[in-house]
Amino acid sequence: MTPEDQFAYEAAQERVKKIKGLYTHAFVYVVVNALIIFSIARELPDNETLFQPGVFSTAFFWGIGLLGHALSVIIPEFILGKDWEERKIQQYMEDEKKK
C-alpha cells in the first residue's frame, strides 16, 4: 500500500469512527430519554398531563448537545470540503520537511 493510500485509508477510518460515535450518541439519547419519560409518565397522578416543562428538559438540553455533536461531524466536510483535512496534513508534512 502506498503512503497516499495508507493516508486515505486512515482518513476514511477516522471519518467512520466519528460517524459511528454520532450514531452511538443518538441511540443512547433515544433510549435514555424514552426511559426517563416513561418513568415520569408512570408516576404522574391521573389528573396531570405529561406535557409539563420539566418532563422534557433532559431531552431538550441533551438534544442541544447531540445537535452540537452532529454539527461537529457534518459541518467541517460540508463547509471545508471533503479533502480539506488531507490538504492541511500535506501542508504540515511539507512544512516539516522544510525545517
Backbone bond lengths (Angstrom), bond angles and torsions (degrees), N, CA, C in turn:
res aa  C-N    CA-C-N  psi(-1)  N-CA   C-N-CA  omega(-1)  CA-C   N-CA-C  phi
1 M - - - 1.454 - - 1.536 107.85 -
2 T 1.315 115.79 130.90 1.462 120.18 -179.58 1.528 110.00 -73.55
3 P 1.323 117.33 160.57 1.470 119.29 178.13 1.530 112.73 -58.94
4 E 1.330 116.70 -35.02 1.464 119.99 178.59 1.523 110.96 -66.49
5 D 1.345 115.64 -41.49 1.463 119.89 177.64 1.521 110.72 -65.44
6 Q 1.321 116.29 -40.88 1.462 121.02 178.97 1.526 110.23 -62.49
7 F 1.325 115.73 -43.30 1.458 120.52 178.61 1.525 110.99 -62.72
8 A 1.333 116.77 -45.40 1.466 120.85 179.35 1.519 110.74 -62.43
9 Y 1.327 116.30 -40.22 1.462 120.63 178.90 1.526 110.72 -63.55
10 E 1.329 117.01 -45.09 1.462 120.55 -179.46 1.525 111.55 -66.19
11 A 1.328 117.39 -37.20 1.463 121.07 177.58 1.526 110.40 -65.53
12 A 1.328 116.39 -42.77 1.467 120.33 177.95 1.519 110.66 -65.35
13 Q 1.317 116.47 -39.71 1.463 121.08 178.98 1.536 110.43 -62.78
14 E 1.312 117.47 -41.63 1.466 121.91 178.79 1.526 110.65 -65.59
15 R 1.320 116.57 -40.57 1.475 121.07 178.78 1.525 110.53 -63.24
16 V 1.323 116.93 -44.29 1.467 121.28 178.74 1.528 110.05 -63.13
17 K 1.319 116.93 -38.43 1.466 121.25 178.86 1.534 110.66 -62.52
18 K 1.330 117.23 -41.45 1.464 121.20 178.57 1.525 111.03 -65.69
19 I 1.322 116.90 -42.93 1.467 120.73 179.88 1.523 110.28 -66.13
20 K 1.333 117.24 -41.00 1.462 121.00 177.67 1.528 110.37 -61.61
21 G 1.320 117.05 -40.33 1.462 121.18 176.88 1.515 111.76 -61.55
22 L 1.325 116.65 -39.56 1.463 120.74 177.81 1.525 110.61 -65.58
23 Y 1.327 117.70 -44.41 1.464 120.81 178.68 1.526 111.30 -62.65
24 T 1.323 116.94 -40.51 1.462 120.68 178.12 1.520 110.07 -63.43
25 H 1.328 116.79 -44.26 1.459 121.67 178.73 1.532 110.36 -60.05
26 A 1.325 117.12 -44.64 1.465 121.02 179.94 1.527 111.16 -64.35
27 F 1.325 117.74 -40.92 1.463 121.28 179.21 1.527 110.90 -63.15
28 V 1.331 116.56 -47.15 1.466 120.67 179.31 1.525 110.00 -62.93
29 Y 1.317 117.38 -39.73 1.464 122.42 177.63 1.530 110.89 -56.94
30 V 1.309 116.44 -49.14 1.468 120.67 -178.23 1.526 111.01 -64.93
31 V 1.324 117.50 -47.56 1.467 121.15 -176.69 1.526 111.19 -64.44
32 V 1.321 117.06 -50.17 1.468 120.28 -176.53 1.521 110.89 -65.01
33 N 1.324 117.71 -44.17 1.460 119.34 -179.38 1.521 112.15 -68.65
34 A 1.322 117.66 -33.55 1.467 119.90 174.93 1.526 110.16 -63.72
35 L 1.323 117.10 -42.43 1.467 120.36 178.04 1.524 111.59 -64.97
36 I 1.322 117.53 -41.81 1.468 120.68 178.78 1.521 110.59 -62.41
37 I 1.312 116.93 -48.57 1.466 120.65 -178.15 1.522 110.42 -65.89
38 F 1.332 117.30 -39.57 1.464 120.37 177.94 1.524 110.85 -63.02
39 S 1.331 117.68 -43.28 1.468 119.73 -179.00 1.523 111.26 -67.52
40 I 1.321 117.88 -36.07 1.464 120.62 176.29 1.522 109.85 -67.22
41 A 1.325 117.27 -41.10 1.466 121.17 -179.64 1.522 111.32 -63.05
42 R 1.324 117.25 -36.55 1.474 120.38 179.17 1.516 111.93 -66.64
43 E 1.321 117.80 -31.77 1.459 122.42 -175.49 1.526 113.65 -89.60
44 L 1.317 118.07 -7.72 1.463 120.28 -177.91 1.526 111.18 -70.57
45 P 1.328 117.08 137.90 1.469 119.21 172.04 1.531 109.92 -64.60
46 D 1.318 115.94 161.24 1.471 120.81 -175.92 1.523 113.33 -61.63
47 N 1.309 117.85 -29.40 1.467 119.57 -175.34 1.533 113.09 -90.08
48 E 1.330 118.72 2.91 1.466 121.05 179.88 1.527 110.81 -106.38
49 T 1.311 114.78 149.65 1.461 120.78 179.13 1.530 110.63 -96.77
50 L 1.283 115.69 155.03 1.461 121.38 178.96 1.527 111.20 -72.75
51 F 1.303 117.05 -23.89 1.466 121.65 -174.56 1.519 111.06 -86.11
52 Q 1.334 114.70 74.97 1.457 123.23 176.02 1.527 107.21 -119.60
53 P 1.317 117.42 154.54 1.473 119.48 -176.04 1.529 114.54 -56.19
54 G 1.299 118.58 -41.07 1.458 121.01 -175.85 1.513 114.56 -72.08
55 V 1.301 117.89 -23.63 1.466 121.24 -174.77 1.527 111.37 -65.04
56 F 1.286 116.99 -42.23 1.462 121.09 -175.02 1.529 113.30 -102.77
57 S 1.329 117.59 10.88 1.471 119.48 -176.98 1.529 111.95 -65.18
58 T 1.322 117.90 -40.00 1.465 120.08 178.57 1.528 110.15 -62.41
59 A 1.318 116.15 -46.03 1.463 119.95 179.76 1.532 110.78 -62.86
60 F 1.322 116.69 -38.98 1.462 120.35 -178.82 1.526 111.69 -64.89
61 F 1.330 116.38 -53.47 1.464 119.23 -175.90 1.528 112.11 -70.70
62 W 1.310 116.84 -37.18 1.460 119.48 176.17 1.532 109.32 -67.02
63 G 1.335 115.88 -34.89 1.462 120.59 177.22 1.521 111.98 -61.32
64 I 1.332 116.70 -35.96 1.462 120.28 175.79 1.531 109.55 -63.29
65 G 1.328 116.31 -42.60 1.464 120.35 177.09 1.519 112.11 -63.96
66 L 1.330 116.36 -40.84 1.463 120.86 178.26 1.529 110.62 -64.72
67 L 1.317 116.56 -39.27 1.466 120.26 176.78 1.529 110.46 -62.48
68 G 1.323 116.40 -42.43 1.463 120.17 176.64 1.517 111.77 -60.54
69 H 1.332 116.25 -42.00 1.464 121.03 178.15 1.531 109.86 -62.41
70 A 1.328 116.13 -45.75 1.469 120.26 -179.65 1.527 110.85 -61.52
71 L 1.319 116.17 -43.04 1.465 119.28 -179.85 1.521 111.41 -65.83
72 S 1.328 117.06 -35.27 1.466 119.50 179.35 1.525 111.75 -68.30
73 V 1.316 117.05 -23.92 1.467 120.82 178.31 1.530 110.62 -87.21
74 I 1.321 117.17 -38.89 1.462 121.63 -172.12 1.529 113.22 -89.60
75 I 1.320 117.85 -44.49 1.465 122.40 -171.56 1.531 114.27 -61.25
76 P 1.342 120.15 -45.58 1.474 117.14 -177.64 1.529 113.47 -54.48
77 E 1.308 117.17 -42.32 1.467 119.74 179.16 1.519 110.73 -69.96
78 F 1.318 116.90 -38.45 1.459 121.46 -177.06 1.529 111.05 -67.18
79 I 1.324 116.84 -44.58 1.463 120.78 -176.37 1.526 111.92 -83.27
80 L 1.317 116.51 -47.23 1.462 120.59 -172.37 1.522 113.73 -87.79
81 G 1.309 117.47 -15.77 1.458 120.92 -177.96 1.516 111.24 97.22
82 K 1.313 115.56 158.70 1.460 120.71 -175.25 1.521 112.70 -67.32
83 D 1.309 117.28 -31.47 1.462 119.04 -174.55 1.526 113.31 -100.52
84 W 1.328 118.57 13.04 1.457 121.69 -179.01 1.524 111.54 -59.58
85 E 1.321 116.67 -48.22 1.464 120.32 -179.70 1.527 110.50 -58.41
86 E 1.311 115.78 -44.85 1.463 120.04 -178.65 1.529 110.81 -62.60
87 R 1.320 117.18 -43.05 1.467 120.48 179.29 1.527 111.45 -62.84
88 K 1.341 116.87 -42.69 1.465 120.15 179.90 1.525 111.28 -65.61
89 I 1.301 117.18 -41.93 1.465 120.37 179.11 1.522 109.84 -63.35
90 Q 1.331 116.82 -43.90 1.467 120.26 177.48 1.529 110.66 -60.51
91 Q 1.328 116.14 -40.50 1.460 120.45 179.12 1.527 110.57 -62.80
92 Y 1.328 117.19 -45.95 1.469 120.39 179.70 1.529 111.52 -65.52
93 M 1.325 116.62 -37.00 1.461 119.72 178.02 1.532 110.51 -64.87
94 E 1.324 116.87 -41.63 1.462 120.77 177.95 1.525 111.08 -65.72
95 D 1.336 116.69 -39.06 1.463 120.36 177.61 1.523 111.11 -62.76
96 E 1.331 116.73 -38.96 1.464 120.82 179.08 1.531 111.20 -66.91
97 K 1.334 117.05 -36.03 1.468 120.78 179.21 1.526 111.37 -66.40
98 K 1.336 116.06 -32.79 1.462 120.99 -178.45 1.524 112.31 -72.31
99 K 1.316 117.42 -23.25 1.474 120.93 -177.05 1.493 112.66 -70.60
